[in-house]
Amino acid sequence: MRNDYAAAGRYYERILEIDPNQPDAHYNLAICLARIGRRERATEHLREALRLQPGHAAARQSLARLMAEPQRAP
């Protein structure tokens, strides 16, 4: 099975077009974005997931991990 994070990301973007108040969709989109190297956008969606659901432990952990990782050179 192939990990197609870009396709999965488009799926979550569509969900958020329909209802932008879905913290799990923001979280899952952030994971997809992080996997394809779009760290800044991933951070935005993790923060939005936490705004919508402050107790979202997975989003909090992922944001902390993402912020702790050194920025990779292009």
PDB file with SEQRES, HELIX, SHEET and CRYST1 records, atoms N, CA, C and O in Angstrom:
SEQRES   1 A   74  MET ARG ASN ASP TYR ALA ALA ALA GLY ARG TYR TYR GLU          
SEQRES   2 A   74  ARG ILE LEU GLU ILE ASP PRO ASN GLN PRO ASP ALA HIS          
SEQRES   3 A   74  TYR ASN LEU ALA ILE CYS LEU ALA ARG ILE GLY ARG ARG          
SEQRES   4 A   74  GLU ARG ALA THR GLU HIS LEU ARG GLU ALA LEU ARG LEU          
SEQRES   5 A   74  GLN PRO GLY HIS ALA ALA ALA ARG GLN SER LEU ALA ARG          
SEQRES   6 A   74  LEU MET ALA GLU PRO GLN ARG ALA PRO                          
HELIX    1 AA1 TYR A    5  ILE A   18  1                                  14    
HELIX    2 AA2 PRO A   23  ARG A   35  1                                  13    
HELIX    3 AA3 ARG A   39  LEU A   52  1                                  14    
HELIX    4 AA4 ALA A   57  ALA A   68  1                                  12    
CRYST1    1.000    1.000    1.000  90.00  90.00  90.00 P 1           1          
ATOM      1  N   MET A   1       0.845  -1.188   0.000  1.00  0.00           N  
ATOM      2  CA  MET A   1       0.000   0.000   0.000  1.00  0.00           C  
ATOM      3  C   MET A   1       0.886   1.245   0.000  1.00  0.00           C  
ATOM      4  O   MET A   1       1.822   1.343   0.794  1.00  0.00           O  
ATOM      5  N   ARG A   2       0.602   2.167  -0.861  1.00  0.00           N  
ATOM      6  CA  ARG A   2       1.393   3.383  -1.013  1.00  0.00           C  
ATOM      7  C   ARG A   2       0.870   4.475  -0.085  1.00  0.00           C  
ATOM      8  O   ARG A   2      -0.339   4.642   0.075  1.00  0.00           O  
ATOM      9  N   ASN A   3       1.783   5.206   0.516  1.00  0.00           N  
ATOM     10  CA  ASN A   3       1.411   6.337   1.372  1.00  0.00           C  
ATOM     11  C   ASN A   3       1.304   7.577   0.498  1.00  0.00           C  
ATOM     12  O   ASN A   3       2.313   8.216   0.200  1.00  0.00           O  
ATOM     13  N   ASP A   4       0.101   7.917   0.090  1.00  0.00           N  
ATOM     14  CA  ASP A   4      -0.115   9.067  -0.769  1.00  0.00           C  
ATOM     15  C   ASP A   4      -0.672  10.215   0.085  1.00  0.00           C  
ATOM     16  O   ASP A   4      -1.878  10.459   0.132  1.00  0.00           O  
ATOM     17  N   TYR A   5       0.246  10.898   0.749  1.00  0.00           N  
ATOM     18  CA  TYR A   5      -0.158  11.963   1.668  1.00  0.00           C  
ATOM     19  C   TYR A   5      -0.774  13.152   0.948  1.00  0.00           C  
ATOM     20  O   TYR A   5      -1.646  13.826   1.497  1.00  0.00           O  
ATOM     21  N   ALA A   6      -0.330  13.417  -0.279  1.00  0.00           N  
ATOM     22  CA  ALA A   6      -0.905  14.533  -1.036  1.00  0.00           C  
ATOM     23  C   ALA A   6      -2.382  14.266  -1.338  1.00  0.00           C  
ATOM     24  O   ALA A   6      -3.212  15.165  -1.202  1.00  0.00           O  
ATOM     25  N   ALA A   7      -2.712  13.049  -1.743  1.00  0.00           N  
ATOM     26  CA  ALA A   7      -4.111  12.704  -2.028  1.00  0.00           C  
ATOM     27  C   ALA A   7      -4.940  12.729  -0.753  1.00  0.00           C  
ATOM     28  O   ALA A   7      -6.068  13.223  -0.749  1.00  0.00           O  
ATOM     29  N   ALA A   8      -4.391  12.204   0.312  1.00  0.00           N  
ATOM     30  CA  ALA A   8      -5.112  12.228   1.590  1.00  0.00           C  
ATOM     31  C   ALA A   8      -5.332  13.669   2.037  1.00  0.00           C  
ATOM     32  O   ALA A   8      -6.393  14.005   2.564  1.00  0.00           O  
ATOM     33  N   GLY A   9      -4.330  14.518   1.826  1.00  0.00           N  
ATOM     34  CA  GLY A   9      -4.466  15.927   2.185  1.00  0.00           C  
ATOM     35  C   GLY A   9      -5.602  16.596   1.431  1.00  0.00           C  
ATOM     36  O   GLY A   9      -6.351  17.390   2.001  1.00  0.00           O  
ATOM     37  N   ARG A  10      -5.732  16.275   0.146  1.00  0.00           N  
ATOM     38  CA  ARG A  10      -6.839  16.845  -0.638  1.00  0.00           C  
ATOM     39  C   ARG A  10      -8.191  16.401  -0.083  1.00  0.00           C  
ATOM     40  O   ARG A  10      -9.149  17.174  -0.082  1.00  0.00           O  
ATOM     41  N   TYR A  11      -8.265  15.179   0.381  1.00  0.00           N  
ATOM     42  CA  TYR A  11      -9.493  14.660   0.996  1.00  0.00           C  
ATOM     43  C   TYR A  11      -9.857  15.501   2.229  1.00  0.00           C  
ATOM     44  O   TYR A  11     -11.004  15.921   2.380  1.00  0.00           O  
ATOM     45  N   TYR A  12      -8.885  15.738   3.096  1.00  0.00           N  
ATOM     46  CA  TYR A  12      -9.153  16.525   4.304  1.00  0.00           C  
ATOM     47  C   TYR A  12      -9.439  17.989   3.976  1.00  0.00           C  
ATOM     48  O   TYR A  12     -10.243  18.628   4.655  1.00  0.00           O  
ATOM     49  N   GLU A  13      -8.790  18.524   2.945  1.00  0.00           N  
ATOM     50  CA  GLU A  13      -9.107  19.889   2.523  1.00  0.00           C  
ATOM     51  C   GLU A  13     -10.558  19.997   2.085  1.00  0.00           C  
ATOM     52  O   GLU A  13     -11.227  20.988   2.375  1.00  0.00           O  
ATOM     53  N   ARG A  14     -11.041  18.984   1.392  1.00  0.00           N  
ATOM     54  CA  ARG A  14     -12.443  18.978   0.947  1.00  0.00           C  
ATOM     55  C   ARG A  14     -13.389  18.936   2.148  1.00  0.00           C  
ATOM     56  O   ARG A  14     -14.398  19.640   2.178  1.00  0.00           O  
ATOM     57  N   ILE A  15     -13.059  18.119   3.121  1.00  0.00           N  
ATOM     58  CA  ILE A  15     -13.873  18.064   4.345  1.00  0.00           C  
ATOM     59  C   ILE A  15     -13.936  19.446   4.984  1.00  0.00           C  
ATOM     60  O   ILE A  15     -15.004  19.887   5.409  1.00  0.00           O  
ATOM     61  N   LEU A  16     -12.800  20.127   5.054  1.00  0.00           N  
ATOM     62  CA  LEU A  16     -12.751  21.442   5.695  1.00  0.00           C  
ATOM     63  C   LEU A  16     -13.441  22.517   4.868  1.00  0.00           C  
ATOM     64  O   LEU A  16     -13.888  23.521   5.421  1.00  0.00           O  
ATOM     65  N   GLU A  17     -13.538  22.329   3.556  1.00  0.00           N  
ATOM     66  CA  GLU A  17     -14.331  23.256   2.737  1.00  0.00           C  
ATOM     67  C   GLU A  17     -15.801  23.155   3.119  1.00  0.00           C  
ATOM     68  O   GLU A  17     -16.513  24.159   3.148  1.00  0.00           O  
ATOM     69  N   ILE A  18     -16.246  21.948   3.409  1.00  0.00           N  
ATOM     70  CA  ILE A  18     -17.641  21.711   3.777  1.00  0.00           C  
ATOM     71  C   ILE A  18     -17.905  22.197   5.201  1.00  0.00           C  
ATOM     72  O   ILE A  18     -18.909  22.857   5.466  1.00  0.00           O  
ATOM     73  N   ASP A  19     -16.990  21.860   6.113  1.00  0.00           N  
ATOM     74  CA  ASP A  19     -17.152  22.249   7.518  1.00  0.00           C  
ATOM     75  C   ASP A  19     -15.779  22.531   8.123  1.00  0.00           C  
ATOM     76  O   ASP A  19     -15.076  21.600   8.517  1.00  0.00           O  
ATOM     77  N   PRO A  20     -15.390  23.799   8.202  1.00  0.00           N  
ATOM     78  CA  PRO A  20     -14.063  24.145   8.714  1.00  0.00           C  
ATOM     79  C   PRO A  20     -13.900  23.968  10.226  1.00  0.00           C  
ATOM     80  O   PRO A  20     -12.818  24.210  10.762  1.00  0.00           O  
ATOM     81  N   ASN A  21     -14.943  23.556  10.904  1.00  0.00           N  
ATOM     82  CA  ASN A  21     -14.896  23.414  12.358  1.00  0.00           C  
ATOM     83  C   ASN A  21     -14.695  21.978  12.807  1.00  0.00           C  
ATOM     84  O   ASN A  21     -15.248  21.557  13.823  1.00  0.00           O  
ATOM     85  N   GLN A  22     -13.905  21.223  12.053  1.00  0.00           N  
ATOM     86  CA  GLN A  22     -13.622  19.825  12.360  1.00  0.00           C  
ATOM     87  C   GLN A  22     -12.172  19.689  12.838  1.00  0.00           C  
ATOM     88  O   GLN A  22     -11.259  19.626  12.015  1.00  0.00           O  
ATOM     89  N   PRO A  23     -11.951  19.644  14.145  1.00  0.00           N  
ATOM     90  CA  PRO A  23     -10.565  19.576  14.630  1.00  0.00           C  
ATOM     91  C   PRO A  23      -9.799  18.355  14.132  1.00  0.00           C  
ATOM     92  O   PRO A  23      -8.604  18.452  13.856  1.00  0.00           O  
ATOM     93  N   ASP A  24     -10.467  17.207  14.012  1.00  0.00           N  
ATOM     94  CA  ASP A  24      -9.760  16.018  13.542  1.00  0.00           C  
ATOM     95  C   ASP A  24      -9.342  16.145  12.080  1.00  0.00           C  
ATOM     96  O   ASP A  24      -8.290  15.636  11.693  1.00  0.00           O  
ATOM     97  N   ALA A  25     -10.146  16.811  11.273  1.00  0.00           N  
ATOM     98  CA  ALA A  25      -9.770  17.030   9.875  1.00  0.00           C  
ATOM     99  C   ALA A  25      -8.560  17.963   9.789  1.00  0.00           C  
ATOM    100  O   ALA A  25      -7.666  17.744   8.972  1.00  0.00           O  
ATOM    101  N   HIS A  26      -8.530  18.995  10.624  1.00  0.00           N  
ATOM    102  CA  HIS A  26      -7.359  19.882  10.664  1.00  0.00           C  
ATOM    103  C   HIS A  26      -6.121  19.100  11.097  1.00  0.00           C  
ATOM    104  O   HIS A  26      -5.042  19.258  10.526  1.00  0.00           O  
ATOM    105  N   TYR A  27      -6.289  18.269  12.099  1.00  0.00           N  
ATOM    106  CA  TYR A  27      -5.169  17.451  12.587  1.00  0.00           C  
ATOM    107  C   TYR A  27      -4.664  16.520  11.485  1.00  0.00           C  
ATOM    108  O   TYR A  27      -3.463  16.473  11.217  1.00  0.00           O  
ATOM    109  N   ASN A  28      -5.561  15.787  10.854  1.00  0.00           N  
ATOM    110  CA  ASN A  28      -5.160  14.831   9.824  1.00  0.00           C  
ATOM    111  C   ASN A  28      -4.540  15.532   8.616  1.00  0.00           C  
ATOM    112  O   ASN A  28      -3.580  15.028   8.033  1.00  0.00           O  
ATOM    113  N   LEU A  29      -5.076  16.677   8.242  1.00  0.00           N  
ATOM    114  CA  LEU A  29      -4.482  17.448   7.156  1.00  0.00           C  
ATOM    115  C   LEU A  29      -3.075  17.890   7.539  1.00  0.00           C  
ATOM    116  O   LEU A  29      -2.160  17.841   6.717  1.00  0.00           O  
ATOM    117  N   ALA A  30      -2.903  18.319   8.774  1.00  0.00           N  
ATOM    118  CA  ALA A  30      -1.577  18.742   9.242  1.00  0.00           C  
ATOM    119  C   ALA A  30      -0.571  17.599   9.150  1.00  0.00           C  
ATOM    120  O   ALA A  30       0.575  17.818   8.758  1.00  0.00           O  
ATOM    121  N   ILE A  31      -0.978  16.403   9.500  1.00  0.00           N  
ATOM    122  CA  ILE A  31      -0.071  15.257   9.421  1.00  0.00           C  
ATOM    123  C   ILE A  31       0.329  15.022   7.961  1.00  0.00           C  
ATOM    124  O   ILE A  31       1.502  14.792   7.668  1.00  0.00           O  
ATOM    125  N   CYS A  32      -0.630  15.079   7.062  1.00  0.00           N  
ATOM    126  CA  CYS A  32      -0.331  14.916   5.631  1.00  0.00           C  
ATOM    127  C   CYS A  32       0.626  15.995   5.146  1.00  0.00           C  
ATOM    128  O   CYS A  32       1.593  15.704   4.442  1.00  0.00           O  
ATOM    129  N   LEU A  33       0.357  17.232   5.522  1.00  0.00           N  
ATOM    130  CA  LEU A  33       1.209  18.345   5.095  1.00  0.00           C  
ATOM    131  C   LEU A  33       2.625  18.193   5.641  1.00  0.00           C  
ATOM    132  O   LEU A  33       3.593  18.444   4.923  1.00  0.00           O  
ATOM    133  N   ALA A  34       2.754  17.792   6.884  1.00  0.00           N  
ATOM    134  CA  ALA A  34       4.078  17.604   7.476  1.00  0.00           C  
ATOM    135  C   ALA A  34       4.848  16.513   6.736  1.00  0.00           C  
ATOM    136  O   ALA A  34       6.052  16.641   6.514  1.00  0.00           O  
ATOM    137  N   ARG A  35       4.162  15.454   6.360  1.00  0.00           N  
ATOM    138  CA  ARG A  35       4.814  14.336   5.661  1.00  0.00           C  
ATOM    139  C   ARG A  35       5.317  14.726   4.279  1.00  0.00           C  
ATOM    140  O   ARG A  35       6.267  14.125   3.778  1.00  0.00           O  
ATOM    141  N   ILE A  36       4.699  15.716   3.659  1.00  0.00           N  
ATOM    142  CA  ILE A  36       5.163  16.150   2.332  1.00  0.00           C  
ATOM    143  C   ILE A  36       6.015  17.420   2.419  1.00  0.00           C  
ATOM    144  O   ILE A  36       6.300  18.059   1.406  1.00  0.00           O  
ATOM    145  N   GLY A  37       6.414  17.773   3.638  1.00  0.00           N  
ATOM    146  CA  GLY A  37       7.359  18.865   3.820  1.00  0.00           C  
ATOM    147  C   GLY A  37       6.771  20.260   3.932  1.00  0.00           C  
ATOM    148  O   GLY A  37       7.507  21.245   3.862  1.00  0.00           O  
ATOM    149  N   ARG A  38       5.471  20.365   4.102  1.00  0.00           N  
ATOM    150  CA  ARG A  38       4.838  21.692   4.206  1.00  0.00           C  
ATOM    151  C   ARG A  38       4.603  22.020   5.676  1.00  0.00           C  
ATOM    152  O   ARG A  38       3.464  22.091   6.139  1.00  0.00           O  
ATOM    153  N   ARG A  39       5.693  22.217   6.391  1.00  0.00           N  
ATOM    154  CA  ARG A  39       5.679  22.393   7.843  1.00  0.00           C  
ATOM    155  C   ARG A  39       4.878  23.615   8.298  1.00  0.00           C  
ATOM    156  O   ARG A  39       4.138  23.543   9.280  1.00  0.00           O  
ATOM    157  N   GLU A  40       5.023  24.722   7.596  1.00  0.00           N  
ATOM    158  CA  GLU A  40       4.327  25.946   8.010  1.00  0.00           C  
ATOM    159  C   GLU A  40       2.814  25.757   7.953  1.00  0.00           C  
ATOM    160  O   GLU A  40       2.104  26.117   8.892  1.00  0.00           O  
ATOM    161  N   ARG A  41       2.326  25.194   6.854  1.00  0.00           N  
ATOM    162  CA  ARG A  41       0.882  24.922   6.735  1.00  0.00           C  
ATOM    163  C   ARG A  41       0.440  23.890   7.765  1.00  0.00           C  
ATOM    164  O   ARG A  41      -0.647  24.000   8.332  1.00  0.00           O  
ATOM    165  N   ALA A  42       1.284  22.888   8.008  1.00  0.00           N  
ATOM    166  CA  ALA A  42       0.957  21.864   9.006  1.00  0.00           C  
ATOM    167  C   ALA A  42       0.795  22.515  10.381  1.00  0.00           C  
ATOM    168  O   ALA A  42      -0.135  22.195  11.121  1.00  0.00           O  
ATOM    169  N   THR A  43       1.695  23.415  10.710  1.00  0.00           N  
ATOM    170  CA  THR A  43       1.629  24.118  11.990  1.00  0.00           C  
ATOM    171  C   THR A  43       0.334  24.913  12.104  1.00  0.00           C  
ATOM    172  O   THR A  43      -0.298  24.920  13.161  1.00  0.00           O  
ATOM    173  N   GLU A  44      -0.063  25.580  11.031  1.00  0.00           N  
ATOM    174  CA  GLU A  44      -1.312  26.351  11.040  1.00  0.00           C  
ATOM    175  C   GLU A  44      -2.516  25.455  11.340  1.00  0.00           C  
ATOM    176  O   GLU A  44      -3.388  25.823  12.126  1.00  0.00           O  
ATOM    177  N   HIS A  45      -2.558  24.292  10.717  1.00  0.00           N  
ATOM    178  CA  HIS A  45      -3.700  23.402  10.920  1.00  0.00           C  
ATOM    179  C   HIS A  45      -3.680  22.750  12.298  1.00  0.00           C  
ATOM    180  O   HIS A  45      -4.738  22.497  12.874  1.00  0.00           O  
ATOM    181  N   LEU A  46      -2.508  22.478  12.827  1.00  0.00           N  
ATOM    182  CA  LEU A  46      -2.439  21.955  14.201  1.00  0.00           C  
ATOM    183  C   LEU A  46      -2.930  23.006  15.187  1.00  0.00           C  
ATOM    184  O   LEU A  46      -3.658  22.691  16.128  1.00  0.00           O  
ATOM    185  N   ARG A  47      -2.537  24.234  14.973  1.00  0.00           N  
ATOM    186  CA  ARG A  47      -3.002  25.312  15.854  1.00  0.00           C  
ATOM    187  C   ARG A  47      -4.514  25.509  15.752  1.00  0.00           C  
ATOM    188  O   ARG A  47      -5.175  25.795  16.750  1.00  0.00           O  
ATOM    189  N   GLU A  48      -5.052  25.357  14.557  1.00  0.00           N  
ATOM    190  CA  GLU A  48      -6.501  25.480  14.388  1.00  0.00           C  
ATOM    191  C   GLU A  48      -7.219  24.320  15.071  1.00  0.00           C  
ATOM    192  O   GLU A  48      -8.262  24.518  15.695  1.00  0.00           O  
ATOM    193  N   ALA A  49      -6.677  23.131  14.960  1.00  0.00           N  
ATOM    194  CA  ALA A  49      -7.272  21.981  15.658  1.00  0.00           C  
ATOM    195  C   ALA A  49      -7.314  22.246  17.162  1.00  0.00           C  
ATOM    196  O   ALA A  49      -8.298  21.923  17.828  1.00  0.00           O  
ATOM    197  N   LEU A  50      -6.252  22.830  17.686  1.00  0.00           N  
ATOM    198  CA  LEU A  50      -6.205  23.127  19.127  1.00  0.00           C  
ATOM    199  C   LEU A  50      -7.119  24.289  19.499  1.00  0.00           C  
ATOM    200  O   LEU A  50      -7.659  24.318  20.605  1.00  0.00           O  
ATOM    201  N   ARG A  51      -7.295  25.227  18.608  1.00  0.00           N  
ATOM    202  CA  ARG A  51      -8.241  26.307  18.892  1.00  0.00           C  
ATOM    203  C   ARG A  51      -9.654  25.746  18.994  1.00  0.00           C  
ATOM    204  O   ARG A  51     -10.422  26.116  19.882  1.00  0.00           O  
ATOM    205  N   LEU A  52      -9.980  24.852  18.075  1.00  0.00           N  
ATOM    206  CA  LEU A  52     -11.316  24.263  18.065  1.00  0.00           C  
ATOM    207  C   LEU A  52     -11.524  23.263  19.195  1.00  0.00           C  
ATOM    208  O   LEU A  52     -12.626  23.138  19.729  1.00  0.00           O  
ATOM    209  N   GLN A  53     -10.464  22.556  19.552  1.00  0.00           N  
ATOM    210  CA  GLN A  53     -10.550  21.542  20.603  1.00  0.00           C  
ATOM    211  C   GLN A  53      -9.266  21.600  21.436  1.00  0.00           C  
ATOM    212  O   GLN A  53      -8.322  20.854  21.175  1.00  0.00           O  
ATOM    213  N   PRO A  54      -9.231  22.479  22.433  1.00  0.00           N  
ATOM    214  CA  PRO A  54      -8.005  22.681  23.209  1.00  0.00           C  
ATOM    215  C   PRO A  54      -7.434  21.411  23.847  1.00  0.00           C  
ATOM    216  O   PRO A  54      -6.232  21.343  24.107  1.00  0.00           O  
ATOM    217  N   GLY A  55      -8.253  20.433  24.095  1.00  0.00           N  
ATOM    218  CA  GLY A  55      -7.783  19.197  24.706  1.00  0.00           C  
ATOM    219  C   GLY A  55      -7.341  18.138  23.713  1.00  0.00           C  
ATOM    220  O   GLY A  55      -7.149  16.986  24.102  1.00  0.00           O  
ATOM    221  N   HIS A  56      -7.173  18.482  22.456  1.00  0.00           N  
ATOM    222  CA  HIS A  56      -6.784  17.516  21.419  1.00  0.00           C  
ATOM    223  C   HIS A  56      -5.315  17.127  21.652  1.00  0.00           C  
ATOM    224  O   HIS A  56      -4.395  17.796  21.182  1.00  0.00           O  
ATOM    225  N   ALA A  57      -5.128  16.035  22.384  1.00  0.00           N  
ATOM    226  CA  ALA A  57      -3.783  15.626  22.805  1.00  0.00           C  
ATOM    227  C   ALA A  57      -2.870  15.309  21.623  1.00  0.00           C  
ATOM    228  O   ALA A  57      -1.698  15.687  21.631  1.00  0.00           O  
ATOM    229  N   ALA A  58      -3.383  14.630  20.621  1.00  0.00           N  
ATOM    230  CA  ALA A  58      -2.544  14.271  19.472  1.00  0.00           C  
ATOM    231  C   ALA A  58      -2.072  15.519  18.728  1.00  0.00           C  
ATOM    232  O   ALA A  58      -0.921  15.583  18.296  1.00  0.00           O  
ATOM    233  N   ALA A  59      -2.943  16.501  18.578  1.00  0.00           N  
ATOM    234  CA  ALA A  59      -2.554  17.751  17.916  1.00  0.00           C  
ATOM    235  C   ALA A  59      -1.503  18.483  18.741  1.00  0.00           C  
ATOM    236  O   ALA A  59      -0.544  19.027  18.194  1.00  0.00           O  
ATOM    237  N   ARG A  60      -1.682  18.494  20.045  1.00  0.00           N  
ATOM    238  CA  ARG A  60      -0.712  19.164  20.919  1.00  0.00           C  
ATOM    239  C   ARG A  60       0.657  18.483  20.823  1.00  0.00           C  
ATOM    240  O   ARG A  60       1.683  19.157  20.729  1.00  0.00           O  
ATOM    241  N   GLN A  61       0.669  17.162  20.847  1.00  0.00           N  
ATOM    242  CA  GLN A  61       1.932  16.418  20.761  1.00  0.00           C  
ATOM    243  C   GLN A  61       2.590  16.612  19.400  1.00  0.00           C  
ATOM    244  O   GLN A  61       3.804  16.794  19.313  1.00  0.00           O  
ATOM    245  N   SER A  62       1.798  16.573  18.353  1.00  0.00           N  
ATOM    246  CA  SER A  62       2.348  16.747  17.006  1.00  0.00           C  
ATOM    247  C   SER A  62       2.912  18.145  16.809  1.00  0.00           C  
ATOM    248  O   SER A  62       3.958  18.315  16.182  1.00  0.00           O  
ATOM    249  N   LEU A  63       2.222  19.143  17.344  1.00  0.00           N  
ATOM    250  CA  LEU A  63       2.719  20.514  17.234  1.00  0.00           C  
ATOM    251  C   LEU A  63       4.039  20.653  17.986  1.00  0.00           C  
ATOM    252  O   LEU A  63       4.979  21.263  17.478  1.00  0.00           O  
ATOM    253  N   ALA A  64       4.117  20.100  19.174  1.00  0.00           N  
ATOM    254  CA  ALA A  64       5.365  20.165  19.954  1.00  0.00           C  
ATOM    255  C   ALA A  64       6.499  19.473  19.208  1.00  0.00           C  
ATOM    256  O   ALA A  64       7.617  19.987  19.155  1.00  0.00           O  
ATOM    257  N   ARG A  65       6.215  18.317  18.636  1.00  0.00           N  
ATOM    258  CA  ARG A  65       7.235  17.583  17.884  1.00  0.00           C  
ATOM    259  C   ARG A  65       7.684  18.374  16.652  1.00  0.00           C  
ATOM    260  O   ARG A  65       8.877  18.461  16.364  1.00  0.00           O  
ATOM    261  N   LEU A  66       6.728  18.940  15.940  1.00  0.00           N  
ATOM    262  CA  LEU A  66       7.040  19.699  14.738  1.00  0.00           C  
ATOM    263  C   LEU A  66       7.871  20.937  15.073  1.00  0.00           C  
ATOM    264  O   LEU A  66       8.808  21.280  14.351  1.00  0.00           O  
ATOM    265  N   MET A  67       7.527  21.595  16.158  1.00  0.00           N  
ATOM    266  CA  MET A  67       8.261  22.799  16.553  1.00  0.00           C  
ATOM    267  C   MET A  67       9.673  22.465  17.044  1.00  0.00           C  
ATOM    268  O   MET A  67      10.577  23.293  16.937  1.00  0.00           O  
ATOM    269  N   ALA A  68       9.863  21.262  17.578  1.00  0.00           N  
ATOM    270  CA  ALA A  68      11.163  20.868  18.098  1.00  0.00           C  
ATOM    271  C   ALA A  68      12.118  20.376  17.007  1.00  0.00           C  
ATOM    272  O   ALA A  68      13.335  20.398  17.192  1.00  0.00           O  
ATOM    273  N   GLU A  69      11.574  19.935  15.880  1.00  0.00           N  
ATOM    274  CA  GLU A  69      12.398  19.434  14.788  1.00  0.00           C  
ATOM    275  C   GLU A  69      13.161  20.581  14.135  1.00  0.00           C  
ATOM    276  O   GLU A  69      12.610  21.660  13.920  1.00  0.00           O  
ATOM    277  N   PRO A  70      14.432  20.340  13.822  1.00  0.00           N  
ATOM    278  CA  PRO A  70      15.159  21.391  13.098  1.00  0.00           C  
ATOM    279  C   PRO A  70      14.596  21.554  11.689  1.00  0.00           C  
ATOM    280  O   PRO A  70      14.157  20.591  11.059  1.00  0.00           O  
ATOM    281  N   GLN A  71      14.621  22.781  11.219  1.00  0.00           N  
ATOM    282  CA  GLN A  71      14.155  23.083   9.861  1.00  0.00           C  
ATOM    283  C   GLN A  71      15.125  22.469   8.878  1.00  0.00           C  
ATOM    284  O   GLN A  71      16.334  22.665   8.998  1.00  0.00           O  
ATOM    285  N   ARG A  72      14.619  21.730   7.909  1.00  0.00           N  
ATOM    286  CA  ARG A  72      15.473  21.109   6.884  1.00  0.00           C  
ATOM    287  C   ARG A  72      15.697  22.076   5.741  1.00  0.00           C  
ATOM    288  O   ARG A  72      14.810  22.841   5.364  1.00  0.00           O  
ATOM    289  N   ALA A  73      16.893  22.025   5.200  1.00  0.00           N  
ATOM    290  CA  ALA A  73      17.217  22.856   4.047  1.00  0.00           C  
ATOM    291  C   ALA A  73      16.525  22.282   2.817  1.00  0.00           C  
ATOM    292  O   ALA A  73      16.424  21.063   2.676  1.00  0.00           O  
ATOM    293  N   PRO A  74      16.048  23.152   1.921  1.00  0.00           N  
ATOM    294  CA  PRO A  74      15.384  22.661   0.693  1.00  0.00           C  
ATOM    295  C   PRO A  74      16.295  21.921  -0.238  1.00  0.00           C  
ATOM    296  O   PRO A  74      15.860  21.464  -1.294  1.00  0.00           O  
TER     297      PRO A  74                                                      
END                                                                             
